[in-house]
Amino acid sequence: MAGATLALPSGERLPALGCGTWRMGEMPARRRQEIAALRLALDLGMTVVDTAEMYGDGATEGLVGEAIAGRRDQVFLVSKVYPHNATRRGAVAACERSLKRLGTDRIDLYLLHWRGAVPFGETLAGFAELMRAGKIRHWGVSNLDAGDMAELTVLPGGAACATDQILYNLSRRGPAFDLLPWCRARHMPVMAYSPLEQARLLGKPALGEVARRHGASEAQVALAWLLAQEGVLARPKAATAAHARENHGAAALSLDAADRAALDRAFPPP
């Protein structure tokens, strides 16, 4: 699994294991540590860095910008626009603010953070304008279900959607019922956030048993399970260097049939 990549619909390949940043950049005392963790993650090949204008009211984008300064070309940078900013003009203005905070001239993947009151057509028009201007390279969505995706992708330009970023982990397997098959049929990867359910997965006996068999941590087992799912990119957060190294170790962990069966018993699929 080490070094595994997945292709976007465009054909561009990304590392399956990346970096989340939610709640980073909010505490000045932790800033140096968080920047060091992100830079180590880049060194280890976890070069997809996911953030959002919502995170820390822009503070997280500022931290990411500092962490990737001088290394921008190594990074596949993802950010998100608030639904209430996702009109044609609003998306363009929000993206410009994000670019300034990130210290870059482009965002590689720009996502609608969740569905709001703004019609999809308005958002797509804003994304198209940003694409033409070279401010974003790809666009996608987050937190949309299969019905939303079907509605979005039949709109003019909607078929260019690159990904759906969703809550998906061992304890949140609902997307496997309909959304994941829908995306796989269209060669569209999903990007899984909260892969450890904000650490609430840790301490579960089944995870502990599998971890002991492999000499791994419970977090690594949960991440390895996620990385083994077809068409799934994982982006766990690592706010310390030790955590970044732990996340990276999950990519080399292969679960066997007995491991998967034990996890299915403890975390039943839909």
Residue frames relative to the residue before (quaternion, step in Angstrom):
aa qw qx qy qz dx dy dz
M 1.0000 0.0000 0.0000 0.0000 0.00 0.00 0.00
A 0.5258 0.6434 -0.4231 0.3614 3.60 1.14 -0.52
G 0.8245 0.2067 -0.1597 0.5020 3.55 -0.87 0.94
A 0.3629 0.7462 -0.4930 0.2617 3.60 1.23 0.17
T 0.1028 -0.7832 0.6116 0.0441 3.55 -1.10 0.77
L 0.1858 -0.7452 0.6272 0.1298 3.53 -1.32 0.36
A 0.3880 -0.7309 0.5183 0.2157 3.54 -1.12 0.71
L 0.3998 -0.6415 0.5997 0.2627 3.51 -1.19 0.71
P 0.6805 -0.4728 0.3395 0.4451 3.62 -1.17 0.24
S 0.6204 0.5513 -0.3382 0.4436 3.60 1.16 -0.55
G 0.5492 -0.5955 0.4031 0.4257 3.58 1.23 -0.44
E 0.5230 0.6245 -0.4234 0.3965 3.61 1.19 -0.29
R 0.2717 -0.7885 0.5368 0.1273 3.58 -0.83 1.01
L 0.1396 -0.7857 0.6014 0.0387 3.55 -1.07 0.91
P 0.5548 -0.5590 0.4743 0.3935 3.59 -1.15 0.45
A 0.4925 -0.6776 0.4583 0.2971 3.58 -0.92 0.90
L 0.7427 0.3337 -0.1915 0.5481 3.58 1.16 -0.57
G 0.0183 0.8179 -0.5716 0.0633 3.55 -0.66 1.14
C 0.5538 -0.6146 0.4685 0.3099 3.57 -1.26 -0.45
G 0.2105 -0.7301 0.6358 0.1358 3.53 -0.97 0.90
T 0.2104 -0.8101 0.5395 0.0918 3.58 -1.18 0.47
W 0.3142 0.7736 -0.5091 0.2090 3.63 1.21 0.17
R 0.8435 0.1388 -0.1725 0.4893 3.55 -0.99 1.05
M 0.4996 0.5929 -0.4648 0.4276 3.58 1.20 0.28
G 0.7651 0.3628 -0.2669 0.4602 3.57 -1.14 0.60
E 0.5774 0.6154 -0.3697 0.3890 3.58 1.25 0.02
M 0.7524 0.3063 -0.1815 0.5541 3.60 1.22 -0.40
P 0.4116 -0.7498 0.4543 0.2490 3.62 -0.35 1.19
A 0.6316 0.5602 -0.3444 0.4107 3.61 1.01 -0.72
R 0.7225 0.4226 -0.2386 0.4924 3.58 1.19 -0.50
R 0.4032 0.7692 -0.4445 0.2194 3.57 1.26 -0.16
R 0.6807 0.4875 -0.3094 0.4508 3.60 0.76 -0.97
Q 0.6529 0.5221 -0.3043 0.4567 3.59 0.98 -0.88
E 0.6772 0.4935 -0.2938 0.4599 3.59 0.94 -0.88
I 0.6374 0.5121 -0.3274 0.4735 3.58 1.01 -0.77
A 0.6436 0.5145 -0.3216 0.4665 3.59 0.98 -0.82
A 0.6403 0.5260 -0.3269 0.4543 3.60 1.00 -0.78
L 0.6609 0.4948 -0.3093 0.4719 3.58 0.95 -0.84
R 0.6638 0.4980 -0.3160 0.4598 3.58 0.92 -0.81
L 0.6271 0.5113 -0.3396 0.4795 3.61 1.04 -0.68
A 0.6217 0.5425 -0.3423 0.4494 3.59 0.97 -0.81
L 0.6342 0.5104 -0.3278 0.4794 3.59 1.01 -0.77
D 0.6322 0.5347 -0.3287 0.4542 3.58 0.97 -0.85
L 0.7117 0.4590 -0.2411 0.4741 3.57 1.07 -0.80
G 0.6083 -0.6020 0.3329 0.3960 3.58 1.29 0.07
M 0.5312 0.5988 -0.4256 0.4220 3.61 1.24 0.14
T 0.0813 0.8896 -0.4374 0.1032 3.52 0.66 1.22
V 0.5343 0.5448 -0.4424 0.4712 3.61 1.24 0.18
V 0.0321 -0.8063 0.5897 -0.0331 3.59 -0.51 1.20
D 0.1407 -0.8273 0.5438 0.0086 3.54 -0.57 1.26
T 0.1012 0.7805 -0.6091 0.0983 3.57 -0.85 1.02
A 0.2021 -0.7739 0.5875 0.1229 3.60 -1.26 -0.24
E 0.5750 -0.5740 0.4416 0.3807 3.55 -1.18 0.49
M 0.6065 0.5770 -0.3499 0.4204 3.60 1.14 -0.56
Y 0.6279 0.5796 -0.3515 0.3825 3.59 0.97 -0.83
G 0.8488 -0.0404 -0.0116 0.5270 3.54 -0.63 1.16
D 0.5117 -0.6507 0.4128 0.3798 3.59 1.20 0.48
G 0.7738 -0.3222 0.1613 0.5209 3.55 1.00 0.85
A 0.5263 0.6564 -0.4115 0.3505 3.60 1.19 -0.40
T 0.6379 0.5324 -0.3380 0.4419 3.59 1.03 -0.72
E 0.6227 0.5213 -0.3443 0.4711 3.59 1.00 -0.74
G 0.6294 0.5367 -0.3349 0.4512 3.58 1.02 -0.75
L 0.6554 0.4999 -0.3068 0.4758 3.57 0.99 -0.84
V 0.6370 0.5182 -0.3294 0.4661 3.59 0.96 -0.85
G 0.6381 0.5394 -0.3267 0.4417 3.56 0.94 -0.86
E 0.6580 0.4921 -0.3076 0.4799 3.58 1.00 -0.81
A 0.6655 0.5261 -0.3067 0.4316 3.59 0.95 -0.87
I 0.7623 0.3748 -0.2058 0.4859 3.60 0.98 -0.79
A 0.3713 0.7389 -0.4902 0.2756 3.59 1.25 0.03
G 0.8093 0.2112 -0.1942 0.5126 3.54 -0.83 1.05
R 0.7441 0.3350 -0.1924 0.5450 3.58 1.32 -0.15
R 0.2473 0.8313 -0.4815 0.1262 3.56 1.26 0.26
D 0.6865 0.5065 -0.3089 0.4204 3.60 0.88 -0.83
Q 0.5989 0.5545 -0.3633 0.4492 3.61 1.25 -0.21
V 0.7168 0.4995 -0.2162 0.4358 3.54 1.19 -0.65
F 0.2184 -0.6851 0.6729 0.1738 3.52 -1.24 0.69
L 0.1452 -0.8548 0.4981 0.0099 3.54 -0.14 1.38
V 0.1027 -0.7909 0.6033 0.0014 3.54 -0.82 1.12
S 0.1106 0.7645 -0.6344 0.0314 3.57 -1.02 0.79
K 0.3295 -0.7585 0.5449 0.1387 3.53 -1.32 0.31
V 0.3151 -0.7299 0.5812 0.1739 3.51 -1.21 0.67
Y 0.5350 -0.6060 0.4916 0.3238 3.57 -1.07 0.80
P 0.5657 -0.5986 0.4327 0.3666 3.64 -1.02 0.61
H 0.6891 0.4812 -0.3089 0.4451 3.61 0.92 -0.79
N 0.6616 0.4639 -0.3130 0.4990 3.60 1.26 -0.19
A 0.5910 0.6629 -0.3233 0.3267 3.57 1.27 -0.24
T 0.3053 0.6819 -0.5844 0.3165 3.58 0.92 0.93
R 0.7075 -0.4262 0.3064 0.4732 3.59 -1.23 0.10
R 0.7403 0.3904 -0.2325 0.4955 3.57 0.71 -1.03
G 0.6470 0.5513 -0.3195 0.4187 3.57 1.01 -0.80
A 0.6446 0.5186 -0.3247 0.4585 3.57 1.00 -0.81
V 0.6381 0.5206 -0.3287 0.4624 3.57 0.99 -0.80
A 0.6808 0.4854 -0.2935 0.4634 3.58 0.88 -0.92
A 0.6482 0.5152 -0.3197 0.4606 3.60 0.98 -0.84
C 0.6424 0.5191 -0.3228 0.4621 3.56 0.99 -0.82
E 0.6298 0.5317 -0.3377 0.4546 3.59 0.94 -0.80
R 0.6523 0.5014 -0.3188 0.4706 3.60 0.98 -0.80
S 0.6466 0.5147 -0.3181 0.4645 3.57 0.99 -0.83
L 0.6325 0.5348 -0.3321 0.4512 3.59 0.95 -0.84
K 0.6520 0.5150 -0.3182 0.4566 3.56 0.96 -0.84
R 0.6754 0.4831 -0.3014 0.4687 3.58 0.90 -0.90
L 0.7002 0.4714 -0.2586 0.4697 3.58 1.03 -0.81
G 0.3681 -0.7621 0.4647 0.2603 3.58 1.24 -0.25
T 0.6080 0.5395 -0.3471 0.4678 3.57 1.06 0.76
D 0.4648 -0.6802 0.4910 0.2833 3.54 -1.28 0.27
R 0.7933 0.1858 -0.1030 0.5706 3.59 1.26 -0.06
I 0.2255 -0.7021 0.6560 0.1611 3.52 -1.33 0.52
D 0.4384 -0.7351 0.4523 0.2506 3.58 -0.74 1.02
L 0.7894 0.0235 0.0140 0.6133 3.59 1.07 -0.75
Y 0.0816 -0.8054 0.5870 -0.0120 3.56 -0.59 1.21
L 0.1358 -0.8360 0.5316 0.0081 3.56 -0.64 1.18
L 0.4130 -0.6013 0.6158 0.2978 3.51 -1.31 0.53
H 0.4298 -0.7649 0.4085 0.2516 3.60 -0.43 1.19
W 0.7406 -0.2121 0.1084 0.6284 3.58 1.09 -0.68
R 0.6087 -0.5656 0.3989 0.3879 3.56 -1.20 0.29
G 0.0513 -0.7923 0.6080 0.0066 3.53 -0.92 0.96
A 0.7746 -0.3520 0.2595 0.4569 3.56 -1.20 -0.59
V 0.5742 0.5951 -0.3886 0.4063 3.61 1.17 -0.40
P 0.4745 -0.6788 0.4689 0.3069 3.64 -0.76 0.93
F 0.6087 -0.5787 0.4022 0.3645 3.56 -1.06 0.75
G 0.6261 0.5734 -0.3443 0.4009 3.58 0.97 -0.83
E 0.6221 0.5344 -0.3306 0.4670 3.58 1.07 -0.74
T 0.6704 0.5005 -0.2942 0.4621 3.56 0.91 -0.97
L 0.6500 0.5169 -0.3200 0.4559 3.58 0.94 -0.86
A 0.6272 0.5285 -0.3421 0.4585 3.58 1.04 -0.71
G 0.6496 0.5055 -0.3170 0.4711 3.59 1.01 -0.77
F 0.6529 0.5062 -0.3155 0.4670 3.56 0.97 -0.85
A 0.6387 0.5282 -0.3315 0.4508 3.59 0.98 -0.81
E 0.6415 0.5166 -0.3234 0.4658 3.58 1.01 -0.79
L 0.6563 0.5052 -0.3023 0.4718 3.57 1.00 -0.83
M 0.6206 0.5277 -0.3385 0.4709 3.59 1.05 -0.72
R 0.6649 0.5093 -0.3119 0.4487 3.60 0.85 -0.94
A 0.7032 0.4598 -0.2580 0.4770 3.57 1.05 -0.76
G 0.4758 -0.6884 0.4307 0.3379 3.60 1.25 -0.12
K 0.4391 0.7048 -0.4562 0.3198 3.59 1.23 0.30
I 0.7638 0.1160 -0.0969 0.6275 3.59 1.22 -0.49
R 0.3769 -0.7401 0.5173 0.2063 3.58 -1.15 0.66
H 0.7691 0.0347 -0.0053 0.6382 3.58 1.14 -0.69
W 0.1479 -0.7682 0.6063 0.1428 3.56 -1.25 0.29
G 0.0080 0.7881 -0.6154 0.0098 3.53 -1.26 0.45
V 0.4531 -0.6643 0.5310 0.2673 3.53 -1.32 -0.35
S 0.1967 -0.7537 0.6130 0.1321 3.53 -1.35 0.13
N 0.8525 0.1679 -0.1337 0.4767 3.54 -1.15 0.75
L 0.4614 0.6412 -0.4790 0.3829 3.59 1.06 0.69
D 0.3418 -0.7301 0.5499 0.2185 3.57 -1.03 0.77
A 0.7519 -0.4135 0.2515 0.4476 3.58 -1.29 0.12
G 0.6443 0.5236 -0.3278 0.4508 3.59 1.00 -0.75
D 0.6324 0.5197 -0.3205 0.4766 3.56 1.02 -0.82
M 0.6646 0.5166 -0.3063 0.4446 3.57 0.93 -0.93
A 0.6397 0.5196 -0.3285 0.4614 3.57 0.98 -0.80
E 0.6507 0.5136 -0.3046 0.4691 3.57 1.03 -0.82
L 0.6732 0.5187 -0.2890 0.4407 3.57 0.94 -0.95
T 0.7615 0.4581 -0.2346 0.3940 3.54 0.67 -1.13
V 0.6290 0.5023 -0.3669 0.4662 3.63 1.18 -0.11
L 0.5199 0.6234 -0.4256 0.4000 3.61 1.26 -0.10
P 0.6356 -0.5093 0.3901 0.4296 3.62 -1.16 0.40
G 0.8154 0.1834 -0.1736 0.5209 3.56 -0.68 1.12
G 0.5229 0.6907 -0.3912 0.3105 3.58 1.21 -0.35
A 0.6004 0.5894 -0.3591 0.4039 3.57 1.12 -0.56
A 0.5961 0.5817 -0.3601 0.4202 3.61 1.24 -0.25
C 0.3706 0.7353 -0.4941 0.2790 3.61 1.24 0.02
A 0.3130 -0.8023 0.4875 0.1438 3.59 -0.73 1.09
T 0.8096 -0.0667 0.0875 0.5766 3.60 1.06 -0.65
D 0.2187 -0.6927 0.6568 0.2027 3.51 -1.42 0.16
Q 0.2072 -0.7765 0.5837 0.1159 3.59 -0.62 1.10
I 0.0115 0.8447 -0.5266 0.0950 3.56 -0.55 1.19
L 0.5172 -0.5636 0.5339 0.3604 3.52 -1.39 0.23
Y 0.2364 0.7628 -0.5580 0.2258 3.56 -0.45 1.25
N 0.2702 0.7245 -0.5978 0.2116 3.55 -0.80 1.08
L 0.7751 -0.3589 0.2300 0.4665 3.59 -1.26 -0.03
S 0.7476 0.3793 -0.2241 0.4970 3.60 0.99 -0.72
R 0.7153 0.3463 -0.2224 0.5649 3.60 1.32 -0.05
R 0.1501 0.8536 -0.4791 0.1389 3.54 0.63 1.18
G 0.3236 0.7924 -0.4698 0.2161 3.59 1.26 0.14
P 0.6343 0.5508 -0.3596 0.4062 3.65 0.90 -0.75
A 0.5748 0.5996 -0.3861 0.4013 3.61 1.16 -0.44
F 0.5824 0.6098 -0.3701 0.3899 3.59 1.21 -0.42
D 0.8450 0.0101 0.0283 0.5339 3.59 0.83 -0.91
L 0.6804 0.5148 -0.3165 0.4146 3.61 0.85 -0.90
L 0.6797 0.4928 -0.3134 0.4438 3.60 0.80 -0.92
P 0.6580 0.4791 -0.3402 0.4710 3.65 0.83 -0.76
W 0.6199 0.5425 -0.3465 0.4488 3.61 1.01 -0.77
C 0.6913 0.4699 -0.2810 0.4716 3.59 0.89 -0.94
R 0.6422 0.5300 -0.3345 0.4413 3.60 0.94 -0.82
A 0.6373 0.5412 -0.3304 0.4379 3.57 0.98 -0.79
R 0.7342 0.3722 -0.2071 0.5287 3.56 1.22 -0.50
H 0.4503 -0.7147 0.4309 0.3174 3.60 1.30 0.32
M 0.4497 0.6600 -0.4539 0.3952 3.54 1.08 0.86
P 0.2901 -0.7676 0.5358 0.1989 3.64 -0.45 1.07
V 0.2973 -0.6915 0.6128 0.2405 3.53 -1.28 0.37
M 0.3061 -0.7277 0.5905 0.1674 3.53 -1.22 0.60
A 0.2176 -0.8244 0.5146 0.0910 3.59 -0.38 1.24
Y 0.1097 -0.7795 0.6130 0.0673 3.56 -0.80 1.03
S 0.7968 0.2343 -0.2386 0.5033 3.56 -1.30 0.44
P 0.0800 0.8498 -0.5182 0.0538 3.62 0.80 0.94
L 0.7280 0.3522 -0.2304 0.5412 3.59 1.25 -0.34
E 0.4353 -0.7101 0.4452 0.3288 3.59 1.29 0.28
Q 0.6197 -0.5576 0.3148 0.4538 3.58 0.98 0.98
A 0.7027 -0.4938 0.2194 0.4628 3.55 1.02 1.04
R 0.4734 0.6864 -0.4503 0.3194 3.62 1.20 0.02
L 0.5691 0.5833 -0.3863 0.4320 3.60 1.22 -0.29
L 0.6157 0.5877 -0.3514 0.3900 3.55 1.07 -0.70
G 0.7228 0.3946 -0.3139 0.4727 3.56 -1.02 0.83
K 0.5012 0.6293 -0.4382 0.4010 3.59 1.25 -0.02
P 0.5458 -0.6671 0.3865 0.3281 3.63 -0.74 0.99
A 0.6524 0.5251 -0.3371 0.4302 3.61 0.89 -0.85
L 0.6398 0.5105 -0.3272 0.4722 3.58 0.99 -0.78
G 0.6539 0.5296 -0.3104 0.4422 3.55 0.97 -0.87
E 0.6507 0.5183 -0.3190 0.4540 3.59 0.98 -0.84
V 0.6718 0.4786 -0.3026 0.4775 3.59 0.88 -0.90
A 0.6378 0.5374 -0.3302 0.4420 3.58 0.96 -0.83
R 0.6598 0.5067 -0.3182 0.4546 3.60 0.92 -0.85
R 0.6302 0.5426 -0.3406 0.4386 3.60 1.01 -0.76
H 0.7617 0.3724 -0.1874 0.4960 3.58 1.05 -0.76
G 0.4112 -0.6990 0.4861 0.3255 3.59 1.21 -0.19
A 0.5097 0.6301 -0.4043 0.4239 3.53 1.15 0.72
S 0.5378 -0.5821 0.4780 0.3788 3.57 -1.31 -0.01
E 0.6389 -0.5165 0.3978 0.4083 3.57 -1.25 0.37
A 0.6297 0.5376 -0.3356 0.4491 3.58 1.01 -0.80
Q 0.6488 0.5142 -0.3210 0.4600 3.58 0.98 -0.80
V 0.6304 0.5225 -0.3392 0.4631 3.60 1.01 -0.72
A 0.6647 0.5012 -0.3106 0.4588 3.59 0.88 -0.91
L 0.6655 0.4852 -0.2991 0.4818 3.58 1.01 -0.78
A 0.6370 0.5250 -0.3335 0.4555 3.60 0.98 -0.80
W 0.6132 0.5340 -0.3479 0.4667 3.60 1.03 -0.74
L 0.6753 0.5003 -0.2959 0.4540 3.57 0.88 -0.94
L 0.6750 0.5021 -0.2952 0.4529 3.58 0.91 -0.90
A 0.6438 0.5269 -0.3206 0.4529 3.59 1.19 -0.48
Q 0.5574 0.5964 -0.3983 0.4182 3.61 1.24 -0.19
E 0.5220 -0.6706 0.4314 0.3028 3.56 -0.84 0.99
G 0.8630 0.1493 -0.1121 0.4694 3.55 -0.97 0.92
V 0.5820 0.5910 -0.3683 0.4199 3.60 1.17 0.47
L 0.1747 -0.7339 0.6514 0.0810 3.54 -0.99 1.02
A 0.1807 -0.7876 0.5807 0.0986 3.61 -0.88 0.89
R 0.0403 -0.8074 0.5885 0.0113 3.56 -1.00 0.79
P 0.0272 -0.8197 0.5710 -0.0358 3.57 0.32 1.30
K 0.4582 -0.6613 0.5161 0.2938 3.54 -1.17 0.58
A 0.0063 -0.7560 0.6536 0.0343 3.56 -1.21 0.57
A 0.1196 -0.8276 0.5476 0.0299 3.56 -0.38 1.23
T 0.7238 0.2919 -0.2273 0.5825 3.60 1.31 0.07
A 0.6281 -0.5400 0.4001 0.3921 3.56 -1.23 0.44
A 0.6358 0.5340 -0.3336 0.4464 3.60 0.98 -0.81
H 0.6543 0.5050 -0.3067 0.4720 3.57 1.00 -0.81
A 0.6227 0.5328 -0.3426 0.4594 3.60 1.02 -0.74
R 0.6604 0.4941 -0.3098 0.4730 3.58 0.96 -0.85
E 0.6302 0.5319 -0.3338 0.4566 3.59 1.02 -0.78
N 0.6480 0.5082 -0.3203 0.4683 3.58 0.91 -0.88
H 0.6524 0.5265 -0.3181 0.4428 3.56 0.90 -0.91
G 0.6370 0.5536 -0.3260 0.4260 3.60 1.01 -0.77
A 0.5718 0.6067 -0.3824 0.3983 3.59 1.14 -0.51
A 0.6123 0.5900 -0.3514 0.3917 3.59 1.08 -0.66
A 0.7018 0.4495 -0.2640 0.4856 3.59 1.18 -0.50
L 0.5786 0.6038 -0.3631 0.4109 3.59 1.29 -0.06
S 0.1144 -0.7918 0.5987 0.0390 3.59 -0.74 1.09
L 0.2488 -0.7667 0.5780 0.1269 3.56 -0.75 1.08
D 0.3098 -0.7556 0.5455 0.1885 3.59 -0.95 0.86
A 0.7525 -0.4014 0.2681 0.4481 3.57 -1.30 0.06
A 0.6437 0.5178 -0.3282 0.4580 3.60 1.00 -0.78
D 0.6240 0.5315 -0.3316 0.4672 3.59 1.04 -0.79
R 0.6874 0.4879 -0.2883 0.4542 3.55 0.83 -1.02
A 0.6421 0.5192 -0.3302 0.4572 3.59 1.00 -0.76
A 0.6410 0.5175 -0.3244 0.4649 3.59 1.00 -0.82
L 0.6712 0.4833 -0.2991 0.4758 3.57 0.95 -0.81
D 0.6308 0.5250 -0.3392 0.4598 3.61 1.02 -0.68
R 0.6337 0.5198 -0.3363 0.4638 3.59 1.03 -0.69
A 0.7127 0.4525 -0.2535 0.4724 3.55 0.97 -0.87
F 0.7740 0.1644 -0.0625 0.6082 3.57 1.14 -0.74
P 0.1603 -0.8510 0.4884 0.1078 3.62 0.40 1.18
P 0.4479 -0.6676 0.5195 0.2896 3.58 -1.01 0.78
P 0.6045 -0.5659 0.3936 0.3992 3.61 -1.15 0.39
